[in-house]
């Protein structure tokens, strides 16, 4: 039997959004934790000869950035609680398209990909350069570009009578 819905699509309730936020935060915690543990174990036991101070520093920077991204989505995804500890409302919907939490999730996934690729070759650590470039492009597209290249407001042509009255007012 084919069920087709007509009319307005139903909205998600507060409880559903809170549950989805919890699931999203749990998923990205597992991704963060498993990828970091696996990278350290593989790098330490199998690729020890290439585990120098430079690559340890790169790993720590990447792990710190992905931890900050995880902390951000866990903070933003926490529900608002009342005095008794019951969830009253959600603070933000982590699964909403276009939400800033998408960037934080991308950072965590990028760090996982970075760990895997750096096990293949240490030259893949150079891919970390793409993060600041991507951030600059997004800032330029959303904030700086429109601000710099915004067209000047057009002046409204005024009637001669209004211009005369304005000139007289300015003279007084």
C-alpha positions as CSV (number, residue, x, y, z in Angstrom):
1,X,0.0,0.0,0.0
2,X,1.4,3.3,-1.0
3,X,1.1,6.1,1.6
4,X,1.6,9.5,0.3
5,X,1.4,12.5,2.6
6,X,-0.4,15.5,1.5
7,X,-0.2,19.0,3.0
8,X,2.3,20.4,5.4
9,X,5.0,18.1,6.7
10,X,4.9,17.6,10.5
11,X,7.5,19.3,12.6
12,X,9.7,17.6,15.1
13,X,8.9,17.9,18.7
14,X,11.1,19.1,21.5
15,X,11.6,15.5,22.9
16,X,12.6,14.2,19.5
17,X,15.1,17.0,18.9
18,X,16.6,16.5,22.4
19,X,17.0,12.7,21.7
20,X,18.5,13.3,18.3
21,X,21.0,15.8,19.8
22,X,22.0,13.2,22.4
23,X,22.5,10.6,19.8
24,X,24.6,13.0,17.6
25,X,26.8,14.0,20.6
26,X,27.2,10.3,21.5
27,X,28.1,9.4,18.0
28,X,30.8,12.1,17.6
29,X,32.2,11.3,21.0
30,X,32.7,7.6,19.9
31,X,34.2,8.8,16.6
32,X,36.5,11.1,18.4
33,X,37.6,8.6,21.1
34,X,38.0,5.6,18.9
35,X,39.9,7.4,16.2
36,X,42.3,9.0,18.7
37,X,42.9,5.7,20.6
38,X,43.4,3.8,17.3
39,X,45.8,6.3,15.9
40,X,48.0,6.4,19.0
41,X,48.1,2.6,19.3
42,X,48.8,2.1,15.6
43,X,51.4,4.9,15.5
44,X,53.1,3.8,18.7
45,X,53.3,0.0,18.1
46,X,53.5,-0.3,14.3
47,X,55.0,3.0,13.0
48,X,57.2,3.9,16.0
49,X,60.2,4.9,13.8
50,X,58.3,7.8,12.3
51,X,56.6,9.0,15.5
52,X,58.9,12.0,16.1
53,X,58.3,15.1,18.1
54,X,57.1,17.0,15.0
55,X,54.4,14.5,14.3
56,X,53.5,14.2,18.0
57,X,52.9,17.9,18.0
58,X,50.8,17.8,14.8
59,X,48.7,15.0,16.4
60,X,48.2,16.9,19.6
61,X,47.2,20.0,17.8
62,X,44.7,18.0,15.6
63,X,43.4,16.2,18.7
64,X,42.9,19.5,20.6
65,X,41.1,21.1,17.7
66,X,38.8,18.1,17.3
67,X,38.2,18.0,21.1
68,X,37.2,21.7,21.0
69,X,34.8,20.9,18.1
70,X,33.4,18.0,20.1
71,X,33.0,20.1,23.2
72,X,31.3,22.8,21.2
73,X,28.6,20.4,19.8
74,X,28.1,18.8,23.2
75,X,27.7,22.2,24.8
76,X,25.3,23.5,22.1
77,X,23.4,20.2,22.1
78,X,22.6,20.2,25.9
79,X,18.9,20.7,26.6
80,X,17.6,23.4,28.9
81,X,16.7,21.9,32.2
82,X,14.2,23.1,34.9
83,X,14.9,23.1,38.6
84,X,14.0,19.4,38.9
85,X,16.4,18.4,36.1
86,X,13.7,17.7,33.5
87,X,14.3,18.9,29.9
88,X,12.2,21.9,29.2
89,X,13.5,22.9,25.8
90,X,16.4,22.2,23.5
91,X,19.1,24.8,23.2
92,X,19.9,24.2,19.6
93,X,19.1,21.6,16.9
94,X,22.4,20.0,16.0
95,X,21.0,18.3,12.9
96,X,19.5,21.4,11.4
97,X,20.9,22.1,7.9
98,X,23.1,25.1,7.7
99,X,23.8,25.2,11.5
100,X,27.2,26.1,12.8
101,X,27.5,22.7,14.4
102,X,27.9,21.2,10.9
103,X,31.3,22.8,10.8
104,X,32.3,21.3,14.1
105,X,31.2,17.9,13.0
106,X,33.2,18.4,9.8
107,X,36.3,19.2,11.8
108,X,36.0,16.0,13.8
109,X,35.5,13.9,10.7
110,X,38.4,15.7,9.0
111,X,40.7,14.8,11.9
112,X,39.7,11.1,11.6
113,X,40.5,11.2,7.9
114,X,43.8,13.0,8.7
115,X,44.8,10.3,11.2
116,X,44.1,7.5,8.7
117,X,46.0,9.3,5.9
118,X,48.9,10.2,8.1
119,X,49.4,6.5,8.8
120,X,49.9,6.0,5.1
121,X,52.3,8.9,4.7
122,X,53.5,11.7,6.9
123,X,53.1,14.1,4.0
124,X,49.4,14.0,4.5
125,X,49.8,16.2,7.5
126,X,50.1,19.0,5.0
127,X,46.4,18.6,4.4
128,X,45.9,20.5,7.7
129,X,46.7,23.7,5.7
130,X,43.2,23.3,4.1
131,X,41.4,24.1,7.4
132,X,42.5,27.7,7.7
133,X,42.1,28.2,3.9
134,X,38.5,26.8,4.2
135,X,37.8,29.0,7.2
136,X,39.0,32.1,5.4
137,X,36.9,31.3,2.3
138,X,33.8,30.8,4.5
139,X,34.4,34.1,6.3
140,X,35.0,35.9,3.0
141,X,31.8,34.5,1.5
142,X,29.6,35.1,4.4
143,X,30.9,38.3,6.1
144,X,33.8,40.1,4.4
145,X,32.9,39.8,0.8
146,X,29.4,41.1,1.0
147,X,30.6,43.9,3.4
148,X,33.4,45.1,1.0
149,X,31.4,44.8,-2.2
150,X,28.0,46.0,-1.0
151,X,26.7,48.5,-3.5
152,X,26.4,52.0,-2.3
153,X,22.8,53.1,-1.4
154,X,21.2,55.0,-4.2
155,X,20.2,58.6,-3.4
156,X,16.6,59.4,-4.0
157,X,16.0,62.3,-6.3
158,X,14.2,65.1,-4.4
159,X,11.6,67.5,-5.7
160,X,12.7,71.1,-6.2
161,X,10.2,72.3,-3.6
162,X,11.6,69.9,-1.0
163,X,15.1,70.9,-1.9
164,X,14.3,74.6,-1.4
165,X,12.7,74.0,2.0
166,X,15.7,71.9,3.1
167,X,18.1,74.7,1.9
168,X,16.1,77.3,3.9
169,X,16.1,75.2,7.0
170,X,19.8,74.7,6.8
171,X,20.4,78.5,6.3
172,X,18.6,79.3,9.6
